[in-house]
Amino acid sequence: MLLAGTANLPLAEEIAQVVDVPLGAVTIQRFADGEIFVRIDENVRGRDIFIIQSTTAPADSIMEMLLLIDAVKRASAARVTAVMPYFGYARQDRKDQPRVAIGAKLVANMLVSAGADRVLSVDFHQHQIQGFFDVPVDHLYAAPVFTRYFREKQLTNLVVVSPDVGSAKMARGFAKRLDATMGIIDKRRPAANVAEVMNVIGEVEGKDCLLSDDMIDTAGTMAEAARALKERGANDVYACATHALLSGPAVERLANAPFKEIVVTNTVPVPQEKRFPGLTVLSVGELVGQAIRFTHINESVSSLFE
C-alpha cells in the first residue's frame, strides 16, 4: 500500500501510477493552533506500507511523516518504508562548529523511533548519512535521469564541473557516464549560504561545461561558478541538481547567471512562480516507483543503476 503526506503529492501520484497501486486514503488536517492530525482511512493490518514524503522545510513535513508512520504501526502494518525523495536536515551531518546539533542524525533517530523499518531516499547530501540509521537504507541516485537527458543533447567536448570539492565524487560519476573530462571549482565560503569562487581547476576554455550538485538552495554557489567558467572562456554552461530548494534570491540569481539551461528534478515540488525560462524539471517518479516495486518483491535495488 502507498500512502502520501502533503509535501509533494504530484510526485506521489506519479509514483502510484508507475507502481500501478492507488494512493491509500489518508486524512491530514490541522487543529486551530496548527497541530497536525493524521488518520489512515483504510485497513493496513498486515500490509507492506510505503509512505511518500519529502521532508522539506519547515519541519511540519517531518512531523507529518512521523505521525503517518506511528499511525500505521499502531494499526498493525507488517512493514513500513519511509520514502523520502528529499531528506531534510541532511546538511547538518557533523559537528563542524562548537555546540551545534547533528540534525541529520536526530531526524534519523526520530524516524526509527516512530517505527520505520527501512528508508528509501534520493541523493543524500553526504553518503555517510546512511550510517545514521539502524535500519536498512536504499540510497537512490538521480544520475541516470540526468545522464539520459544530457546524452540525448549529444554535447561534444564536455567538461563536468564540481562547484566545490565536496561534490567532486558526484561530478566524477557524471563525467564517466557522459564520456567527459572533469573540473573542480575551488571556493571559500565566508558565511553560510555565501559563496566566493577562488579558482577553477581543469581546462574549460572553449568547452561546454556541466555544473553538477545535489541541491540548489540560494543558488549563490551555482551563479558564481557559472560566471567563473564564463570568465575563463567556457562555451555553454549547463547545471544539474537533484533537489531544487530555490530559496530566497535563488530564482533571480539563476535567471541572471550565464546559464544555457538548468536541469533539476521533482524530489521537491517547484511551484509555477519559481519556474523561469531555462529551467527544466525532470521526474524521478519512474526511478522511485521501480525502487518501491523491487523493495516489495525483495529484488535488488542497486540493479537500477547497473
Secondary structure as the mmCIF struct_conf table of DSSP 4:
data_model
#
loop_
_struct_conf.conf_type_id
_struct_conf.id
_struct_conf.beg_label_comp_id
_struct_conf.beg_label_asym_id
_struct_conf.beg_label_seq_id
_struct_conf.end_label_comp_id
_struct_conf.end_label_asym_id
_struct_conf.end_label_seq_id
STRN STRN1 LEU A 2 ALA A 4
BEND BEND1 THR A 6 THR A 6
TURN_TY1_P TURN_TY1_P1 ALA A 7 ASN A 8
HELX_RH_AL_P HELX_RH_AL_P1 LEU A 9 VAL A 19
TURN_TY1_P TURN_TY1_P2 ASP A 20 ASP A 20
HELX_LH_PP_P HELX_LH_PP_P1 PRO A 22 PRO A 22
STRN STRN2 LEU A 23 LEU A 23
HELX_LH_PP_P HELX_LH_PP_P2 GLY A 24 ALA A 25
STRN STRN3 VAL A 26 ARG A 30
TURN_TY1_P TURN_TY1_P3 ALA A 32 ASP A 33
BEND BEND2 GLY A 34 GLY A 34
STRN STRN4 ILE A 36 ILE A 40
BEND BEND3 GLU A 42 GLU A 42
TURN_TY1_P TURN_TY1_P4 ARG A 45 GLY A 46
STRN STRN5 ASP A 48 ILE A 52
TURN_TY1_P TURN_TY1_P5 ALA A 57 ALA A 59
HELX_RH_AL_P HELX_RH_AL_P2 ASP A 60 ARG A 74
TURN_TY1_P TURN_TY1_P6 ALA A 75 SER A 76
BEND BEND4 ALA A 78 ALA A 78
STRN STRN6 ARG A 79 MET A 84
BEND BEND5 PRO A 85 TYR A 86
TURN_TY1_P TURN_TY1_P7 GLY A 88 ARG A 91
BEND BEND6 ARG A 94 ARG A 94
BEND BEND7 GLN A 97 GLN A 97
TURN_TY1_P TURN_TY1_P8 PRO A 98 ARG A 99
HELX_RH_AL_P HELX_RH_AL_P3 GLY A 103 ALA A 114
TURN_TY1_P TURN_TY1_P9 GLY A 115 GLY A 115
BEND BEND8 ASP A 117 ASP A 117
STRN STRN7 ARG A 118 VAL A 122
BEND BEND9 HIS A 125 GLN A 126
HELX_RH_3T_P HELX_RH_3T_P1 HIS A 127 PHE A 132
BEND BEND10 ASP A 134 VAL A 135
STRN STRN8 VAL A 137 LEU A 140
BEND BEND11 ALA A 142 ALA A 142
HELX_RH_AL_P HELX_RH_AL_P4 ALA A 143 GLU A 152
TURN_TY1_P TURN_TY1_P10 LYS A 153 GLN A 154
BEND BEND12 THR A 156 ASN A 157
STRN STRN9 LEU A 158 SER A 162
BEND BEND13 PRO A 163 ASP A 164
HELX_RH_3T_P HELX_RH_3T_P2 VAL A 165 SER A 167
HELX_RH_AL_P HELX_RH_AL_P5 ALA A 168 ARG A 177
TURN_TY1_P TURN_TY1_P11 LEU A 178 ASP A 179
STRN STRN10 THR A 181 ALA A 191
TURN_TY1_P TURN_TY1_P12 ALA A 192 ASN A 193
STRN STRN11 VAL A 194 ILE A 201
BEND BEND14 GLY A 202 GLY A 202
TURN_TY1_P TURN_TY1_P13 GLU A 205 GLY A 206
BEND BEND15 LYS A 207 LYS A 207
STRN STRN12 ASP A 208 ILE A 216
BEND BEND16 ASP A 217 THR A 218
HELX_RH_AL_P HELX_RH_AL_P6 GLY A 220 GLU A 231
TURN_TY1_P TURN_TY1_P14 ARG A 232 GLY A 233
BEND BEND17 ASN A 235 ASN A 235
STRN STRN13 VAL A 237 ALA A 244
TURN_TY1_P TURN_TY1_P15 GLY A 248 PRO A 249
HELX_RH_AL_P HELX_RH_AL_P7 ALA A 250 ASN A 256
BEND BEND18 ALA A 257 ALA A 257
BEND BEND19 LYS A 260 LYS A 260
STRN STRN14 GLU A 261 THR A 265
BEND BEND20 ASN A 266 VAL A 268
HELX_RH_3T_P HELX_RH_3T_P3 GLN A 272 LYS A 274
TURN_TY1_P TURN_TY1_P16 PRO A 277 GLY A 278
STRN STRN15 LEU A 279 LEU A 282
HELX_RH_AL_P HELX_RH_AL_P8 GLY A 285 HIS A 296
TURN_TY1_P TURN_TY1_P17 ILE A 297 ASN A 298
BEND BEND21 VAL A 301 VAL A 301
HELX_RH_3T_P HELX_RH_3T_P4 SER A 302 PHE A 305
#
